[in-house]
C-alpha cells in the first residue's frame, strides 16, 4: 500500500522516538556491562556464547534482558490493542511508561548497575511495540536492521528503474538519522553527566507523552465542538 500522505508529525514522531532509543542504547553500552538494550539480536548471540562457556550467571542475566524487552512489548499490546498507527489510540500511556521505566533505571543504576538496565530494556520494548505499521510501512524505532534492509531494497529497486515510494525512504532515513543523533547526544552527555544522562531520555519521553496528550485532547475536543 503506497503512502498517500506522510504527515510532518509522523516524521517528527518517528525521528524523536529513534533519537530516544539511540540515547538509551548508547547509555546502556557506556555503563558497567556495556549492554545493548534497544535491540536483542546481539544479546541472543551472547547467550549462545555464554552457554558454550558455561557462564550460566551471564546467561540468566541476558535472558532477563530479553524477558523484560518482551514484557515491555506485552504492555504495549495490552494498552493499545494493535500496532497499526492510528491517531486516537492512547499512545501517551505507553510513552509515559517508557519515561517511568527509564526513571526507575536512573534511580537504581547507582546501586544495581546491571539489573537496573532491565527497566531500560522494558522501556525499549514498550516503545518499539507502540507503532509497528503505518500505511503498510513497517516502523521500528529502537533498532536499525529492518530500516537499513528496507533502504537497501529501495535503492536497489531504484537502480533497476522500478517505482519506489519516496515517502518510505524519507521515513526510514529519519529513523536512521534520529538513532544516530541520539547516540551522539548520549556519547557527549555521558562524560559530563555520568549516570544522570538517563534523565535526558526520561524527560524526552515525558515531553512526547505530554505533547501527544495535548494534541489528542485538543483534536477530539475540537471535533466534538464542530
C-alpha positions as CSV (number, residue, x, y, z in Angstrom):
1,X,0.0,0.0,0.0
2,X,1.6,3.3,-1.0
3,X,1.9,6.1,1.5
4,X,-0.7,8.5,0.2
5,X,0.4,11.1,2.7
6,X,3.2,11.3,5.2
7,X,2.3,13.9,7.8
8,X,5.1,16.0,9.2
9,X,4.1,15.0,12.8
10,X,4.5,11.3,11.8
11,X,8.0,12.1,10.5
12,X,8.8,14.1,13.6
13,X,7.5,11.4,15.9
14,X,9.5,8.7,14.3
15,X,12.6,10.8,14.4
16,X,12.2,11.7,18.1
17,X,11.4,8.1,19.1
18,X,14.5,6.8,17.3
19,X,16.5,9.6,18.9
20,X,15.3,8.5,22.3
21,X,16.3,4.9,21.6
22,X,19.7,5.9,20.3
23,X,20.4,7.8,23.5
24,X,19.2,4.9,25.7
25,X,21.2,2.3,23.8
26,X,24.5,4.2,24.0
27,X,23.9,4.8,27.7
28,X,23.5,1.1,28.1
29,X,26.7,0.5,26.2
30,X,28.6,3.0,28.3
31,X,27.5,1.5,31.7
32,X,29.2,-1.3,33.6
33,X,28.4,-4.3,31.4
34,X,28.4,-2.4,28.1
35,X,24.9,-3.8,27.5
36,X,22.9,-3.3,24.4
37,X,19.3,-2.7,25.4
38,X,17.4,-1.2,22.4
39,X,17.8,-4.4,20.3
40,X,18.1,-8.0,21.2
41,X,19.9,-9.8,18.3
42,X,23.3,-9.4,19.8
43,X,22.0,-10.4,23.2
44,X,20.7,-13.7,21.8
45,X,24.2,-14.3,20.2
46,X,25.8,-13.5,23.6
47,X,23.6,-16.1,25.2
48,X,24.8,-18.7,22.8
49,X,28.4,-17.8,23.6
50,X,27.8,-17.8,27.3
51,X,26.2,-21.2,27.1
52,X,29.3,-22.6,25.4
53,X,31.5,-21.1,28.2
54,X,29.1,-22.4,30.8
55,X,28.7,-18.9,32.2
56,X,25.2,-19.5,33.4
57,X,25.1,-16.4,35.5
58,X,25.5,-14.3,32.4
59,X,23.0,-16.5,30.5
60,X,20.4,-15.8,33.2
61,X,21.1,-12.1,33.1
62,X,20.8,-11.9,29.3
63,X,17.6,-14.0,29.5
64,X,16.2,-11.4,31.9
65,X,17.1,-8.6,29.5
66,X,15.2,-10.4,26.7
67,X,12.3,-11.2,29.0
68,X,12.0,-7.5,30.1
69,X,12.0,-6.4,26.4
70,X,9.3,-8.8,25.6
71,X,7.4,-7.8,28.7
72,X,7.5,-4.1,27.6
73,X,6.1,-5.1,24.2
74,X,3.4,-7.1,26.1
75,X,2.4,-3.9,27.9
76,X,2.1,-2.0,24.6
77,X,-0.1,-4.8,23.2
78,X,-2.4,-4.8,26.2
79,X,-2.7,-1.0,26.2
80,X,-3.1,-0.3,22.5
81,X,-4.6,-3.5,21.1
82,X,-2.8,-3.3,17.8
83,X,0.4,-1.9,16.3
84,X,-1.0,-0.1,13.3
85,X,-0.7,3.6,13.9
86,X,-4.0,5.3,14.3
87,X,-4.4,8.8,15.7
88,X,-6.9,8.3,18.6
89,X,-5.0,5.5,20.2
90,X,-3.8,6.5,23.6
91,X,-0.1,6.5,22.8
92,X,0.5,8.8,25.8
93,X,0.1,5.9,28.1
94,X,3.0,3.7,26.7
95,X,5.1,6.9,26.3
96,X,4.6,7.6,30.0
97,X,5.6,4.0,30.8
98,X,8.8,4.5,28.8
99,X,9.6,7.6,30.8
100,X,8.8,5.9,34.1
101,X,10.8,2.8,33.3
102,X,13.8,4.9,32.4
103,X,13.3,6.9,35.6
104,X,13.4,3.7,37.6
105,X,16.6,2.7,35.7
106,X,18.2,6.0,36.7
107,X,17.1,5.6,40.3
108,X,18.6,2.1,40.7
109,X,21.6,2.2,38.4
110,X,24.0,3.6,41.1
111,X,23.2,0.6,43.3
112,X,22.5,-2.2,40.8
113,X,24.2,-1.1,37.6
114,X,23.5,-4.3,35.7
115,X,20.0,-5.2,36.8
116,X,18.7,-1.6,36.7
117,X,19.2,-1.8,32.9
118,X,16.3,-4.3,32.9
119,X,14.0,-1.3,33.3
120,X,15.5,0.4,30.3
121,X,15.1,-2.9,28.3
122,X,11.4,-3.0,29.2
123,X,11.1,0.7,28.2
124,X,12.6,0.0,24.8
125,X,10.2,-3.0,24.4
126,X,7.2,-0.7,25.1
127,X,8.5,1.9,22.7
128,X,9.3,-0.4,19.8
129,X,5.9,-2.2,20.0
130,X,3.9,1.1,20.1
131,X,3.9,1.6,16.4
132,X,4.9,-1.2,14.1
133,X,3.0,-0.3,10.9
134,X,1.9,2.9,9.2
135,X,0.1,2.7,5.9
136,X,1.7,-0.6,5.1
137,X,5.2,0.5,6.1
138,X,6.9,-1.3,8.9
139,X,8.2,1.1,11.5
140,X,10.8,0.1,14.2
141,X,12.3,2.9,16.3
142,X,14.7,1.0,18.6
143,X,16.9,-0.8,16.1
144,X,18.1,-0.3,12.5
145,X,18.3,-3.8,10.9
146,X,15.0,-3.5,9.2
147,X,15.5,0.2,8.4
148,X,18.8,-0.5,6.6
149,X,17.4,-3.5,4.8
150,X,14.4,-1.5,3.5
151,X,16.7,1.3,2.4
152,X,18.9,-1.1,0.6
153,X,16.0,-2.7,-1.1
154,X,14.6,0.7,-2.1
155,X,17.8,1.9,-3.6
156,X,18.2,-1.5,-5.4
157,X,14.7,-1.0,-6.9
158,X,15.6,2.5,-8.0
159,X,18.8,1.2,-9.7
160,X,16.6,-1.2,-11.7
161,X,14.3,1.6,-12.7
162,X,11.4,0.4,-10.6
163,X,8.9,2.7,-8.8
164,X,9.7,3.3,-5.1
165,X,7.6,5.4,-2.8
166,X,10.0,8.1,-1.8
167,X,8.0,8.8,1.4
168,X,9.1,5.4,2.7
169,X,12.7,6.3,2.1
170,X,12.3,9.6,3.9
171,X,10.7,7.9,6.9
172,X,13.5,5.3,7.1
173,X,16.2,7.9,6.7
174,X,14.7,9.9,9.5
175,X,14.7,6.9,11.8
176,X,18.3,6.2,10.9
177,X,19.3,9.9,11.5
178,X,17.4,10.0,14.8
179,X,19.1,6.9,16.2
180,X,22.5,8.3,15.1
181,X,21.9,11.7,16.6
182,X,20.6,10.2,19.8
183,X,23.7,8.1,20.1
184,X,25.9,11.2,19.5
185,X,24.0,13.2,22.2
186,X,24.4,10.4,24.7
187,X,28.1,10.0,23.9
188,X,28.6,13.7,24.5
189,X,26.5,13.9,27.7
190,X,27.7,10.8,29.5
191,X,31.2,12.1,30.3
192,X,29.6,15.3,31.6
193,X,26.6,14.0,33.5
194,X,27.5,10.4,34.1
195,X,24.5,8.3,35.1
196,X,22.4,11.4,35.3
197,X,22.4,11.2,31.5
198,X,19.5,8.8,31.8
199,X,17.3,11.8,32.9
200,X,17.5,13.2,29.3
201,X,15.6,10.3,27.7
202,X,13.3,10.3,30.7
203,X,12.5,14.0,30.1
204,X,12.1,13.4,26.3
205,X,9.7,10.5,26.8
206,X,7.6,12.5,29.2
207,X,7.6,15.5,26.9
208,X,6.5,13.3,24.0
209,X,3.7,11.9,26.1
210,X,2.5,15.3,27.2
211,X,2.7,16.6,23.7
212,X,0.6,13.7,22.4
213,X,-2.0,14.1,25.1
214,X,-2.3,17.8,24.4
215,X,-2.8,17.2,20.7
216,X,-5.1,14.2,21.4
217,X,-7.4,16.2,23.7
218,X,-7.4,19.3,21.5
219,X,-8.2,17.3,18.4
220,X,-11.1,15.4,20.0
221,X,-12.4,18.4,21.9
222,X,-12.4,20.4,18.7
223,X,-14.1,17.6,16.8
224,X,-16.8,17.3,19.4
225,X,-17.5,21.1,19.2
226,X,-17.9,21.0,15.4
